[in-house]
Amino acid sequence: MNNVEFLHPGYLWLLLIIIPLIVFYVLKSSKAQATFKLASTNAFKNTKPGWKVRLRHLPFVLRTITIALIIIIIARPQSVNSWEESETQGIDMVMALDVSGSMLAQDLKPNRLEAAKNVAAEFITERKNDNIGLVTFAGESFTQCPLTTDHAILLNLLNAVDFGVIEDGTAIGLGLANSVNRLKENESKSKVVILLTDGTNNSGQIAPLTAADLAQSYGIRVYTIGVGTKGMAPTPVQTPFGIRYQNMEVSIDEETLRNIASITGGKYFRAENTEGLREIYHEIDAMEKYLISTQNVTRRQELFVPIGFVVLLLILLELLLKRTVFRSIP
């Protein structure tokens, strides 16, 4: 049901000025009537007043209504609908991204790292209510962005991610442990890590499954994504003449990634191309919905615009009547 409320109801007291206006008009009209004496009024008994006489007060009525509507406009009338229930969904999430040299392989276009960044940016944009952080890892692990709901800053920091910032290698366990450290103190009922890599663990002091047990102890689900085609892929190799691309076998420790997901209640995915990676993020997006708050909201719609049009029409009508039908000659 829609109700009408006023943003400034105090201005409605101004409607009282209409009363003295009416009194003044009545007194003025009574004094303005012409009078003369007649011996008898019998000759006028059957004479009825014309429509002009009956409607002679119409301009004043229009002006009075106009003043009342202007006061109502000043009071800002608004249409307010009934309260409705609104649900907000969101989770705490860390995206752990492999930035090792093999992520520059070009089986995904333009390469695995840029494809992963582009799809992750699309995912972040869709998750408007989530508290999201970003961890990068290669031979070491680094927190690129702590948990934040300011996704503009997060996207800028994601865009800045590049190869060579940290020591090369693939420390999957260290990257996952760092992600868990970002989430463990949070009180959210839904905590998630999305870990993306294209290799096997060969660096770091923490084993991947040890990090998985740590995540499980804090109630953190881990979705693991293995990136790379099956078979050979053009991979950058350092040579005396600089970086050259050679077709090398894609080696992903899928068993370890499956075990990490299984231990923590998550799921393992394999992305062989950019579109496949995008579909994986869509699937994670569909699975990770959690109600974090319920609130009542209301919607307001301003009503002064249509009233303003009515006021304009009434003013024009009054002016037109006073200068035509009810025109008076002094």
WOTAQUI-V201461 format. One line per field, one symbol per residue. ss: DSSP state (h for helix, s for strand, l for the rest). phi: phi as a letter, one per 20 degrees, with the letter a starting at -180 (. if undefined). burial: I if it has 24 or more other ideal C-beta (glycine too) atoms within 12 Angstrom, else O. A space follows every 10 residues. Layout:
ss: ???
phi: ???
burial: ???
This chain:
ss: llssssllhh hhhhhhhhhh hhhhhhhhhh hlllllllll lhhhllllll hhhhlllhhh hhhhhhhhhh hhhhllssss lllssssssl lsssssssll hhhhllllll lhhhhhhhhh hhhhhhllll ssssssslll ssssssssll hhhhhhhhhl llllllllll lhhhhhhhhh hhhlllllll ssssssslll lllllllhhh hhhhhhhlls ssssssslll lssssssssl lssssssssl lllhhhhhhh hhhhlllsss sllhhhhhhh hhhhhhhlll ssssssslls sslhhhhhhh hhhhhhhhhh hhhlllllll
phi: .eddcdfcff ffffffffff ffffffffff feffcbecfb dffdfeedff ffffdfeggf ffffffffff ffffflfced effcecddda cebcdddfcf fffegdfdef bfffffffff ffffffefee edcccdbbfc cbefbfgbee fffgfffffe fbfnfcgfqc efffffffff ffdfefegfc cccdddbcbc fcbnedfgff fffffffdmd ecedcedqfe odbfcfcfcg dofcecfcfe cdfffffffg fffenebdcc debfffffff ffffgffecb fdacbeccdc cfdfffffff gfffffffff ffdcfdfddf
burial: OOOOOIOOOO OIOOIOOIOO OOOOOOOOOO OOOOOOOOOO OOOOOOOOOO OOOOOOOOII OIIIIIIIII IIIIIIIIOO OOOOOOOOOI IIIIIIIIII IIIIIIIIOO IIIIIIIIII IIIIOOIOII IIIIIIIIII IIIIIIIIOO IOOIIOIIOO IOIOOIOIII IIIIIIIIII IIIIOIOIOI IIIIIIIIII IIIIOIOIII IIOIIIOIII IIIIIIIIIO OOIIIIOOOO OOOOOOOIOI IIIIOIIIII IOIIOIIIII IIOIOIIIOI IOOIIOOIOO OOOOOOOOOO OOIIOOIOOO IOOIOOOIOO IOOOOIOOOO
